């Protein structure tokens, strides 16, 4: 950055602004010593917001050393705002840009060790992001609905399991009795997948549901209900 207003580093490493140079840049008509005394009255504290020092006069004839001030960037910004001029606005923007540049420089790694640490941190961050993306992709894949082909496979498998049970046990069932078997197997599917309707089945449920259907047998309660539906109703006629 080109130096618009003179700055220098102090012993503690902080950047200070040359008070007289700021005064000249702002094109203040008032004499520097009177102007700075008036500015200090806005609430600035010596050795906190500024420090005073003497320097040789720039006049060819020489003379007594003149008083100057090292201003903090914050004080210099405020003094620039107080002027309410285009020059003041320009100076304030310059000091803000200086601060941003200084902060960016502090954040950059300086030593080889710091550079290695930064590379490792970036690698870890990249790995975390990759893992997050992978997890999201897997989650989307597992939670996507069954394809029409998979849904039809499950439907046919349910019908096949019911028919196999009926044929294996040589049962002759009414539509109502057969309906109890379908209710039993579908109830198990819903329980396993944690759903309310079979249409809610997801990709992640397919294998478990398929395994359940292959090993399904109706519950004892369902078998008893089917037997009860086969028994004749007792007549009260005497």
LOBA-844416 format. One line per field, with one value per residue (C-alpha): residue number from 1; residue in one letter; z, x, y. Coordinates in Angstrom, 1 decimal, padded with zeros to 4 digits. Each point is the difference from the previous one (the first is absolute). Layout:
BEGIN
resi <- NUM / ...
resn <- a / ...
z <- Z / ...
x <- X / ...
y <- Y / ...
//
This chain:
BEGIN
resi <- 1 / 2 / 3 / 4 / 5 / 6 / 7 / 8 / 9 / 10 / 11 / 12 / 13 / 14 / 15 / 16 / 17 / 18 / 19 / 20 / 21 / 22 / 23 / 24 / 25 / 26 / 27 / 28 / 29 / 30 / 31 / 32 / 33 / 34 / 35 / 36 / 37 / 38 / 39 / 40 / 41 / 42 / 43 / 44 / 45 / 46 / 47 / 48 / 49 / 50 / 51 / 52 / 53 / 54 / 55 / 56 / 57 / 58 / 59 / 60 / 61 / 62 / 63 / 64 / 65 / 66 / 67 / 68 / 69 / 70 / 71 / 72 / 73 / 74 / 75 / 76 / 77 / 78 / 79 / 80 / 81 / 82 / 83 / 84 / 85 / 86 / 87 / 88 / 89 / 90 / 91 / 92 / 93 / 94 / 95 / 96 / 97 / 98 / 99 / 100 / 101 / 102 / 103 / 104 / 105 / 106 / 107 / 108 / 109 / 110 / 111 / 112 / 113 / 114 / 115 / 116 / 117 / 118 / 119 / 120 / 121 / 122 / 123 / 124 / 125 / 126 / 127 / 128 / 129 / 130 / 131 / 132 / 133 / 134 / 135 / 136 / 137 / 138 / 139 / 140 / 141 / 142 / 143 / 144 / 145 / 146 / 147 / 148 / 149 / 150 / 151 / 152 / 153 / 154 / 155 / 156 / 157 / 158 / 159 / 160 / 161 / 162 / 163 / 164 / 165 / 166 / 167 / 168 / 169 / 170 / 171 / 172 / 173 / 174 / 175 / 176 / 177 / 178 / 179 / 180 / 181 / 182 / 183 / 184 / 185 / 186 / 187 / 188 / 189 / 190 / 191 / 192 / 193 / 194 / 195 / 196 / 197 / 198 / 199 / 200 / 201 / 202 / 203 / 204 / 205 / 206 / 207 / 208 / 209 / 210 / 211 / 212 / 213 / 214 / 215 / 216 / 217 / 218 / 219 / 220 / 221 / 222 / 223 / 224 / 225 / 226 / 227 / 228 / 229 / 230 / 231 / 232 / 233 / 234 / 235 / 236 / 237 / 238
resn <- x / x / x / x / x / x / x / x / x / x / x / x / x / x / x / x / x / x / x / x / x / x / x / x / x / x / x / x / x / x / x / x / x / x / x / x / x / x / x / x / x / x / x / x / x / x / x / x / x / x / x / x / x / x / x / x / x / x / x / x / x / x / x / x / x / x / x / x / x / x / x / x / x / x / x / x / x / x / x / x / x / x / x / x / x / x / x / x / x / x / x / x / x / x / x / x / x / x / x / x / x / x / x / x / x / x / x / x / x / x / x / x / x / x / x / x / x / x / x / x / x / x / x / x / x / x / x / x / x / x / x / x / x / x / x / x / x / x / x / x / x / x / x / x / x / x / x / x / x / x / x / x / x / x / x / x / x / x / x / x / x / x / x / x / x / x / x / x / x / x / x / x / x / x / x / x / x / x / x / x / x / x / x / x / x / x / x / x / x / x / x / x / x / x / x / x / x / x / x / x / x / x / x / x / x / x / x / x / x / x / x / x / x / x / x / x / x / x / x / x / x / x / x / x / x / x / x / x / x / x / x / x / x / x / x / x / x / x
z <- 000.0 / -001.0 / 003.1 / -000.2 / 003.5 / 001.9 / 002.5 / 002.1 / 002.3 / 003.7 / 002.4 / 000.9 / -003.7 / -000.4 / -003.0 / 000.8 / -002.2 / -000.3 / 001.5 / -002.1 / -003.2 / 000.7 / 000.6 / -003.3 / -001.9 / 001.4 / -001.1 / 003.3 / 000.0 / 003.8 / 001.3 / 000.9 / 003.7 / 000.5 / -002.2 / 001.9 / 003.4 / -001.1 / -001.4 / 003.3 / 001.8 / -001.7 / 002.7 / -001.1 / 002.6 / -000.2 / 000.0 / -000.9 / -003.2 / -000.8 / 001.2 / -000.4 / -001.3 / -001.2 / -003.5 / -001.8 / -001.8 / -003.8 / -000.4 / -001.8 / 002.8 / 002.6 / 003.4 / 003.0 / -000.4 / -000.8 / 001.8 / -001.9 / 001.0 / -000.7 / -000.4 / 000.2 / -003.1 / 001.9 / 001.0 / -003.5 / -001.4 / 002.5 / -000.8 / -003.7 / 000.6 / 002.1 / -003.0 / -002.0 / -003.3 / -003.0 / 001.2 / 003.4 / -001.6 / -002.2 / 003.0 / 002.0 / -002.8 / -000.3 / 003.7 / -000.2 / -003.0 / 002.0 / 002.8 / -002.3 / -001.6 / 003.3 / 001.3 / -003.2 / 000.3 / 003.6 / -001.0 / -002.6 / 001.1 / 000.5 / 001.0 / -001.8 / 003.0 / -000.2 / -003.8 / 000.7 / 002.7 / -002.4 / -002.7 / 002.6 / 001.2 / -003.6 / -000.7 / 003.0 / -000.9 / -003.6 / 001.4 / 002.3 / -002.9 / -002.2 / 002.7 / 000.5 / -003.7 / -000.1 / 003.0 / -001.6 / -003.3 / 001.9 / 002.0 / -003.2 / -001.6 / 002.9 / 000.6 / -003.6 / -000.8 / -001.5 / -003.8 / -001.7 / -000.7 / 003.6 / 001.3 / -002.4 / 001.2 / 003.6 / -000.9 / -001.9 / 002.8 / 002.5 / -002.2 / -000.5 / 003.7 / 000.8 / -002.8 / 001.1 / 003.5 / -001.1 / -002.3 / 002.4 / 002.7 / -002.5 / 001.1 / -001.7 / 001.1 / -000.6 / -001.2 / 003.5 / 001.4 / -002.7 / 000.8 / 003.6 / -001.4 / -002.2 / 003.0 / 002.1 / -002.5 / -000.9 / 003.7 / 000.4 / -002.9 / 001.5 / 003.3 / -001.4 / -002.2 / 002.6 / -002.6 / -000.1 / -003.6 / -002.3 / -002.5 / 002.5 / -000.4 / -000.7 / -001.6 / 003.4 / 001.0 / -003.1 / 001.2 / 003.5 / -001.4 / -002.6 / 002.6 / 002.3 / -002.8 / -000.9 / 003.7 / 000.8 / 001.8 / 001.4 / 003.7 / 002.4 / 000.4 / -003.7 / -000.3 / 002.8 / -001.6 / -003.3 / 001.8 / 001.8 / -003.3 / -001.3 / 003.0 / -000.6 / 002.0 / 002.7 / -000.5 / 002.8 / -001.8 / 002.0
x <- 000.0 / 001.4 / 000.5 / -002.6 / 000.8 / 003.2 / -000.1 / 002.7 / 000.4 / 000.3 / 002.1 / -003.0 / -000.5 / -003.1 / -000.5 / -000.1 / -001.1 / 002.1 / -002.2 / 001.6 / -000.2 / -003.7 / -000.6 / 001.7 / -002.0 / -003.3 / 000.9 / -000.9 / 000.4 / 000.5 / 003.6 / 001.0 / 000.6 / -003.4 / -001.8 / 001.4 / -000.7 / -003.6 / -000.3 / 001.3 / -002.8 / -002.4 / 000.9 / 003.4 / 002.5 / 003.7 / 002.1 / -003.2 / -001.3 / 003.1 / 003.6 / 001.9 / 003.5 / 002.4 / 001.5 / 002.2 / -001.6 / -000.2 / 000.5 / 003.3 / 000.9 / -000.3 / -001.4 / -001.3 / -001.2 / -003.7 / -002.5 / -001.5 / -002.3 / -000.2 / -003.7 / -001.6 / -001.9 / -003.3 / 000.8 / 001.1 / -003.3 / -002.1 / 002.0 / -000.6 / -003.8 / -000.1 / 001.2 / -003.2 / 001.9 / 000.8 / 003.6 / -001.2 / -002.0 / 002.9 / 002.4 / -002.5 / -000.4 / 003.8 / 000.4 / -002.8 / 001.8 / 003.3 / -001.7 / -001.4 / 003.3 / 001.8 / -002.6 / 000.3 / 003.8 / -000.2 / -002.2 / 002.5 / 002.4 / 003.5 / 002.2 / 000.3 / -001.7 / -002.9 / -000.4 / 000.0 / -002.7 / -002.1 / 000.3 / -001.0 / -003.0 / -001.1 / 000.3 / -002.1 / -002.6 / -000.1 / -000.4 / -002.8 / -001.8 / 000.5 / -001.3 / -003.1 / -000.7 / 000.4 / -002.3 / -002.6 / 000.2 / -000.3 / -003.0 / -001.7 / 000.6 / -001.3 / -003.0 / -001.1 / -003.3 / 000.0 / 000.1 / -003.2 / 001.8 / 001.0 / -003.5 / -001.6 / 002.5 / -001.1 / -003.6 / 000.4 / 002.2 / -002.8 / -002.6 / 002.4 / 000.7 / -003.7 / -000.8 / 003.0 / -001.3 / -003.5 / 001.2 / 002.5 / -002.7 / -002.7 / -002.3 / -003.3 / -000.6 / -002.7 / 000.9 / -000.4 / 002.4 / 002.6 / -000.3 / 001.1 / 003.2 / 000.7 / -000.7 / 002.5 / 002.9 / -000.6 / -000.1 / 003.4 / 001.5 / -001.3 / 001.5 / 003.4 / 000.2 / -001.7 / -002.6 / -003.7 / -000.6 / 002.0 / 000.3 / 002.3 / 002.7 / 003.5 / 003.1 / 001.6 / -003.0 / 000.1 / 002.4 / -001.5 / -003.6 / 001.0 / 001.6 / -003.1 / -002.3 / 002.1 / -000.1 / -003.6 / -002.5 / -003.3 / -000.2 / -001.8 / -002.7 / -000.6 / -000.2 / -002.5 / -002.1 / -000.1 / -001.1 / -002.7 / -001.3 / -000.3 / -002.2 / -003.7 / -002.1 / -002.0 / -003.8 / -002.5 / -002.8 / -001.2
y <- 000.0 / 003.4 / 002.3 / 002.7 / 001.3 / -000.6 / -002.9 / -001.7 / -003.0 / 000.6 / -002.0 / -002.2 / -000.9 / 002.1 / 002.4 / 003.7 / 002.9 / 003.1 / 002.8 / 002.8 / -002.0 / -000.7 / 003.7 / 000.9 / -002.7 / 001.3 / 003.5 / 001.5 / 003.8 / 000.2 / -000.2 / -003.6 / 000.5 / 001.8 / -002.5 / -003.1 / 001.6 / 000.6 / -003.6 / -001.5 / 001.7 / -002.4 / -002.5 / -001.5 / -001.1 / 000.4 / -003.3 / -001.8 / 001.7 / 001.9 / 000.9 / 003.2 / 000.3 / 002.8 / 000.1 / 002.4 / 002.9 / -000.3 / 003.7 / 000.9 / 002.4 / -002.7 / 001.0 / -001.8 / -003.6 / -000.2 / -002.2 / -002.8 / -002.9 / -003.7 / -000.8 / -003.4 / -001.1 / 000.3 / 003.6 / 000.8 / -001.4 / 002.1 / 003.2 / -000.6 / -000.4 / 003.1 / 002.1 / -000.8 / 000.5 / -002.1 / -000.1 / -001.2 / -002.8 / -001.0 / -000.1 / -002.1 / -002.6 / -000.1 / -000.9 / -002.6 / -001.6 / 000.0 / -001.9 / -002.6 / -000.5 / -000.3 / -002.6 / -002.0 / 000.0 / -001.2 / -002.9 / -001.3 / -002.7 / 001.3 / -002.9 / -003.4 / -001.6 / 002.4 / -000.8 / -003.7 / 000.5 / 002.0 / -002.7 / -002.6 / 002.1 / 000.6 / -003.7 / -000.9 / 002.5 / -001.4 / -003.5 / 001.1 / 001.6 / -003.1 / -002.3 / 002.3 / -000.1 / -003.8 / -000.4 / 002.3 / -002.0 / -003.3 / 001.4 / 001.1 / -003.4 / -001.9 / 002.1 / 000.3 / -001.8 / -003.5 / -000.1 / -001.2 / -003.3 / -000.5 / 000.9 / -002.5 / -002.6 / 000.5 / -000.2 / -003.2 / -001.4 / 000.7 / -001.8 / -002.9 / -000.4 / -000.1 / -002.5 / -002.2 / -000.1 / -000.9 / -002.7 / -001.5 / -000.4 / -001.1 / 002.7 / 001.0 / 003.6 / 002.5 / 003.5 / 001.3 / -002.7 / 000.7 / 003.7 / -000.8 / -001.5 / 003.0 / 002.3 / -002.1 / 000.1 / 003.7 / 000.9 / -001.6 / 002.0 / 003.2 / -000.8 / -000.9 / 003.1 / 002.4 / 001.1 / 000.4 / -001.1 / -002.3 / 002.9 / 001.7 / -002.7 / 001.3 / -001.4 / -000.7 / -002.2 / -002.3 / -002.7 / -000.3 / -000.1 / -002.6 / -002.2 / 000.3 / -001.0 / -003.1 / -001.1 / 001.1 / -002.2 / 001.4 / 000.7 / -002.3 / 002.6 / 000.2 / -003.8 / -000.2 / 002.7 / -001.9 / -003.2 / 001.9 / 001.4 / -003.7 / -001.1 / -000.1 / 002.5 / -001.7 / 000.1 / 000.9 / -001.8 / -003.0
//
